[in-house]
């Protein structure tokens, strides 16, 4: 049981493709640490699934293996649309090779899982996302490109997604997205992080048993590269660092950026806004860089620091603090022997 979303986020001066899923797996039991968003050997695409895990996992693992070992398929000169065709053919071949079927009704064999696959198309110079479903009638996986233009370029898949009123997960998600867009008077077709807000709300809603656990988040950039993110779940104050559905402590957490589920913004490590004692860092490596970063009024931090500059400052301060700790420890130990 699942909710997956993929959408094109407008960043003002560019765009990026974001995938977001929940983490719950059900099937007689419930487990909130299942990986549903997968990094592939090709860095210009991602895939996620909804439906039965026993059907989805073998297909995705076969895809990862094919991309890893097939040079043509892993060649960035092959456009994402051509990769999609190979994915659909590969999934079809695998599902149609199933034998020793169980007794009973087997007419839906192969259709137990559905997928969102997408990435950056260098041929079309745009992001593309397809839904992959197994069509029992023709015995093949069919790809459908479906972005909801009026609301924004977004696609949802989920499970269940039947006709029963109030239980169709993608329809519930779409209704919540429409509500968010209406309340904010946003009708320009440009999306920010609203689909993530929807997934957060449904994961926190105890009435929606099928959608639960920490969010799994990945982005694809126009450079043909991707980035995965963690999230503090269920909140920054009362939550843990999670990554791809798993909880981590501060010592073992992956070195990725983490989202705040309430603001749907990336949590930045704090930097002091002023550094009155600049001379303390004169012997530090990168002192000239520190002077430039704190060139504002009264040694204030520049407001236009780039992300790499912020990360460099954090590294310098951490190294300085650790060296200071060692110096103090050595001084203390030497004092014991005097």
C-alpha positions, 0 to 999 in steps of 0.5 A, a space after each residue: 500500500 502506497 502513495 507516490 508522487 512525481 512533479 516538476 518543481 519551479 524554482 524561479 530560474 529553473 526546474 527540477 523533477 522530484 519524486 516522493 513516497 511514503 515508507 509503509 509496506 502491508 500484507 497481513 502485517 505493517 512495516 514502516 521501513 520499506 524502500 519504495 524509491 530507488 536510485 538507478 545506475 543511470 543518474 538521470 532517472 528514478 523509479 518508485 512503485 505502488 502495489 504488491 512488494 513481491 511483484 515490484 521488488 524482483 522487477 526493479 532489482 532486475 532493472 538495476 542489474 540491467 542498467 548496471 551491466 548493459 553498457 548501451 542501456 547505461 550510456 547517457 547518450 541513450 535518451 530517457 524515452 529509449 530507456 523507458 521502452 527497454 524498461 517496459 519490454 524488460 518488465 513485460 518479459 519477466 512477468 510473462 515468464 511466470 509459471 506454476 501459477 497458483 490455483 484460483 483466479 489468476 487473471 490479474 497476474 502481473 498487474 499487482 504493482 504499478 510504477 512511476 519512472 521518469 527523468 531528464 530527456 536531453 532530446 526534448 530538453 525537458 523532464 518526463 514522467 511515465 506511469 507503467 501498468 501491466 495490461 492483462 488484455 495484451 500481456 504487456 506493460 503500457 507506459 502513460 505520460 500523465 501530467 495534470 497541467 491545470 494544477 501543475 505538472 504532477 503525477 500520483 500513483 497509489 494503492 488502493 486505487 479502485 472505484 470505491 468512494 473514499 479509498 482511492 489513494 491517488 484521488 484523495 491525494 489529488 483532492 488535497 492538492 487541489 485544496 492546497 492550490 485553491 487556498 493559496 490562489 495558485 492557478 498558474 500551473 507552477 508547483 513548488 513543494 505542494 505535492 510533498 505537503 500532500 504526502 506529509 498530510 496523508 502519512 500523518 493521517 491515522 485514518 489512512 492506514 495505507 499511507 504511513 512512515 517517513 517520506 522518501 525524497 529524491 530529485 533529478 536535475 537538468 544536469 542529468 544528476 540526482 540527489 536523495 534527501 532525508 527527513 526529520 520525522 514525524 517533526 523536527 522537534 519530536 522526530 528522528 533523522 530518517 533516510 529512505 524510510 529508516 531511522 538513524 541517530 546522530 552518529 550513523 545518519 547518512 550525510 545528506 540534506 534533511 527536510 523539515 516536514 512542516 515547512 517542506 524546506 531543507 534544514 540548514 545547519 546554523 551559522 553564527 550571524 556575527 563573528 565578533 572575535 575574528 582574530 581567534 581564527 587567524 591561525 585557522 586554515 581558510 582565515 581569508 575565506 572567513 573574513 570574506 564570509 563575515 564582511 558585513 556590518 560588525 563582522 556580520 555574515 553575508 546574506 548571499 552565501 552560496 550553499 558550497 560556501 556555507 558548507 565550507 564554513 561549517 567544515 572550518 568551524 567544526 575543525 576549529 572546535 575539534 582542535 580547540 577541544 584537543 588543545 584544552 584536553 592536552 592542557 588539562 592533562 599536562 596540568 595533572 602532571 605538574 
